[in-house]
Amino acid sequence: GRPFPPRPATPEKPESIGKDKPDRLKAANKNEFLKKKDRLKELEDLKREKQAEQKIQAKLLKKKREEQELAEKITEVYFDSQLTVGELAEKLNFSVAEVVKELMMSGIMATVNQTIDIATAKLITEKLGLTVIEEEVKSEEAETEVVEKEIVDETKLKERAPIVTIMGHVDHGKTTLLDSIRKSKQKIVTGEVGGITQSIGAYTATVNNKKIVFIDTPGHEAFTAMRARGAQATDIVILVVAADDGIMPQTIEAINHAKAAKVPIIIAVNKIDKPGADPDRVLQQLTEYELVPEKWGGSTITVEVSALQALNLDELLEYILLVAEIEQLKADPTKPATGVIIESKLDKGKGAVATFLVLEGTLKVGDFVVAGTVGGKVRALINDMGERLHKVGPSTPVEVLGLTEIPQSGDHFKVVKSDKLMKEIMTERKNNEKIDRFEAMGATQVKREMLLQTGQGETKDLNIIIKAGTNGAAEAVTSSLHQLESKQIFVKVVHLGIGDITEADVMLASASNAIIVGFGVKEDQNALRVSQEEGVLIRKYEIIYQLLEDIEKTMLGLLEPEYKEIEVGTAEVRQVFTVGKTSKIAGCYVLEGKIIRNKEAKVFRGGKEIFKGLINQLKRFKDDAKEVNAGYECGISFDKFNDIEEGDIIKVLTKEEIIRHSLV
């Protein structure tokens, strides 16, 4: 047969394949594992690098912040009101502990919430190495005013009348000069008390068909604040100096106010008609205050006048118009009115009345006005001649009716668009005023505590309620009373009001243990009756000198009495007698004065005091004596003191109260 075909040969499996496969897998896995490990290592390295970089960045940022903080660190501080210890620490960027420590080092014990006054805050600030700035950037109101001035439309500006303030020493003839200028038949002087103008009035005079507005400021130093206010609302100052009297304290004061306000000064040398008048001496004195007269080569205008005889008044008025022309006084009458309050009072028939001096714009009946914390709708405008007007322009003094309350003299007023805006402004200002009042109270408390800590004894309050005829007078009385300083007594004005003294005032005085001081006012029948029932003291004055003198006497009466020791007799010990076991009696000879029983005595030995105490027994021979005169012998013994020797000197003392004449 046919042979079977041969079987196809089965390919042999290479030996290497079966053996190499696990090895290669292992190698691949190992490689992959190593790669993963390397990647993880790389990631960890990157993470570490990133963390290191972040740390470096954080350090750099911290360093930069520290440098920035160092650059921004407070070096200068401004204070405009009292603040708490905590607020001071925050303002200075110091810890409360550091501030409290500095206060303690200065002898002031204060807690974190205690209010401290500006003077104390400044002291601590300087001790902490910071600088105190006296003046800060202008307030928002001031900035607004500046902006308003910048955007004034020159084409709308019209010439306005000069506002002239008459200043000078008391009784130098300011009111008489104003009276002569006004050519008034009824003397203003007759309505005054003590020769002092009691309130600021503004009056208009017409010269050569041109208007001049005059402000009359009081002459006594008690009205410094009022005079300063007058200078702020004026264009020209007439400084009245009496030719027979020369420059006086209030004259210097007036010069300083005028210079501070940067207002031109015209010197009126008054009373040239009087015997003893020496105008050249006045001119010589003026040069000491950098006011060199024109006739001596200077720039100060001087006019020799007699207010009483009306001499050279025309010349004075011509000079006023000339200076006004040089000053180029202009205002925009189309703007809403702004200006200053010259005086304010409470009128029985008219209610709250204020004299407005319009400086810019036009004031109309029906306008809404804000003056300080007071506002209202203008009901009527009355000029100095008593005429009712519908509207008034710049440089016009006018009496305004329609205010809700009596405004502060010297406050600025402005016309606002609506009743709503007026009320918003009033509310905000009243809140600010309340905060200021609380801060001031806090400062007084700190001052009192500081005095107690310095060991100056207990302090007392003299509570006073002030009622005055006008706002300016009330303000002046208050500022004068606050000048009556004492380390032991504080004058505390419980209430300040305008108008007559009422039953409500008396009840308030009774509740607050206060005295009522009336200046240019009277009390009604109910007030008088209740004051007698409640035992409330009412004092009324027309002249400020008397008021201040009386209040000072009252304050002196509240002070603790002071005593001084007076020697009334001297005796010499010539013999010592022992009575019983320990008691000794000094046999003495009275050298001078008299020795009195139960009086305090000092025992001296060799010129040094060895004992001070009461004389227990005084004998003349064997009899008890009340006193023994000089040239006689006597026996003296002291309670609990027996160390008496021959030759000792005994001096008898008595205490006498020191009568105080001033608060200092």
Secondary structure, 3 states (H helix, E strand, C coil): CCCCCCCCCCCCCCHHHHHHHHHHHHHHHHHHHHHHHHHHHHHHHHHHHHHHHHHHHHHHHHHHHHHHHHHHCCCEEECCCCEEHHHHHHHHCCCHHHHHHHHHHCCCCCCCCCEECHHHHHHHHHHCCCEEECCCCCCHHHHHHHHHHHCCCHHHCEECCCEEEEEECCCCCHHHHHHHHHCCCCCCHHHCECCECCCCEEEEEEECCEEEEEEECCCCHHHHHHHHHHHHCCCEEEEEEECCCCCCHHHHHHHHHHHHCCCCEEEEEECCCCCCCCHHHHHHHHHCCCCCEHHHCCCEEEEECECCCCECHHHHHHHHHHHHHHHCCEECCCCECEEEEEEEEEECCCEEEEEEEEEECEEECCCEEEECCEEEEEEEEECCCCCEECEECCCEEEEEEEECCCCCCCCEEEEECCHHHHHHHHHHHHHHHHHHHHHHHHHHHHHHHHHHHCCCCCCEEEEEEEEECEHHHHHHHHHHHHCCCCCCEEEEEEEEEECCECHHHHHHHHHHCCEEEEECCCECHHHHHHHHHHCCCEEEECCHHHHHHHHHHHHHHHCCCCEEEEEEEEEEEEEEEEECCCEEEEEEEEEEEEEECCCEEEEEECCEEEEEEEEEEEEECCEECCEEECCCEEEEEECCECCCCCCCEEEEEEEEECCCCCCC
